[in-house]
Amino acid sequence: MKSALVVHPNFDFVWPFAADHLRQLLALDGEVTFIRLSKDSTQLLSDIVQQPESYERLISLRVPVTISCLELFTNLEEVVIADKDYGFLQKDSDTIDYLNKRGIRVYAQPTEGFWGQSVSEFALALTLCGLRRIPQTHHEIITSVHPWDYSPAGGDPIPNARGQQFGDDVRFTNGTVEGKRVRIVGAGNIASRYASFVHMLGADVAAWDPYASEPSFHRAGSRKEWHLERLVRDAEIFVPMVPLTEQTLGIITAENIGALPQGTLVVLATRAQICDMHELRRRVLADELSLAADVFDIEPLPLDDPLLGRDNVVHTPHNAGRTKEANFQYAAKLYEQFIVRR
């Protein structure tokens, strides 16, 4: 099968490794014409692809496509048209109607599973960093040898406090994942992976997700909690991990945040706006909770934001989902839908 893969740099800006990996996959299935435009290009598809009638498969990644362009591809059987940074043609669009009438198969990303592993692994790393203060101590030893001194305040031994090679902050959940009560909001692609990780490490895992099927919990090694209000009451590590939609905006209310036990570690790796961030900020800044977050209510965080540089906050700049592997999976999830004719 002969394929045309046309890429605008606007796509590369969001998915810098995906197009080239897709090209390699398509080459397993036949001849590929690969065209990458200049960054300022406004050309239509019809201005770019020569002899369009010779192609059975078309993949357009952020390159403008019109019905007039598609009419030139007289032998087209399969098509992918990504017209947004993350999205594809709307199902009710005139272009989709036209392609359907011609009997051309139209493919898009079926889910956001391509970044699930990257985000869930990153969330586990945030959890470990929040428990052990790894980023804070890394930063401290650059400018001082004081972190190497594990003497308790005043120099005298103090039970249940700082001691030889013990530098965790006992005001907050600390130490190992094993034995901790991990409470997760969500049981989908990312949340279920994260749940399986902490379950494997020996945590007591419970999750609340009114939209997930029963097997989603069992496969991840988590207990299904039926009530969000009950989920938050005994959390040692609290992980809100659902996508941001109209239904999930603010789903973790101020009352839920307020019910978290003193010292709970909150891990944010999907979207901050699923939480009441005003109450979460208040409790973190009051040293009632610790926070390990890749996402925030304000992005980028201003340099004078009070969350920055705190002893009870781990922060990263919203990069959990972007790995080469996530890019490769983006390409693979498209390719696996195509009809392979070797």
Stockholm file with secondary structure:
# STOCKHOLM 1.0

chainA/1-342         MKSALVVHPNFDFVWPFAADHLRQLLALDGEVTFIRLSKDSTQLLSDIVQQPESYERLISLRVPVTISCLELFTNLEEVVIADKDYGFLQKDSDTIDYLNKRGIRVYAQPTEGFWGQSVSEFALALTLCGLRRIPQTHHEIITSVHPWDYSPAGGDPIPNARGQQFGDDVRFTNGTVEGKRVRIVGAGNIASRYASFVHMLGADVAAWDPYASEPSFHRAGSRKEWHLERLVRDAEIFVPMVPLTEQTLGIITAENIGALPQGTLVVLATRAQICDMHELRRRVLADELSLAADVFDIEPLPLDDPLLGRDNVVHTPHNAGRTKEANFQYAAKLYEQFIVRR
#=GR chainA/1-342 SS CCEEEEECHHHHHHCTTHHHHHHHHHHTTSCEEEEECCTTCCCCHHHHCSSGGGCSEEEEESCCCCHHHHHTCTTCCEEEEECSSSCCCCTTSHHHHHHHHTTCEEECCSCSGGGHHHHHHHHHHHHHHHHHTHHHHHHHHHHCSGGGCCCCTTSSCCTTSCBTTBCCCTTSCCSCSTTCEEEEECCSHHHHHHHHHHHHTTCEEEEECTTSCHHHHHHHTCEECSCHHHHTTTCSEEEECCCCCTTTTTCBCHHHHHHSCTTCEEEECSCGGGBCHHHHHHHHHTTSSEEEESCCSSSSCCTTCTTTTCTTEEECCSCTTCCHHHHHHHHHHHHTTSCCCC
#=GC SS_cons         CCEEEEECHHHHHHCTTHHHHHHHHHHTTSCEEEEECCTTCCCCHHHHCSSGGGCSEEEEESCCCCHHHHHTCTTCCEEEEECSSSCCCCTTSHHHHHHHHTTCEEECCSCSGGGHHHHHHHHHHHHHHHHHTHHHHHHHHHHCSGGGCCCCTTSSCCTTSCBTTBCCCTTSCCSCSTTCEEEEECCSHHHHHHHHHHHHTTCEEEEECTTSCHHHHHHHTCEECSCHHHHTTTCSEEEECCCCCTTTTTCBCHHHHHHSCTTCEEEECSCGGGBCHHHHHHHHHTTSSEEEESCCSSSSCCTTCTTTTCTTEEECCSCTTCCHHHHHHHHHHHHTTSCCCC
//
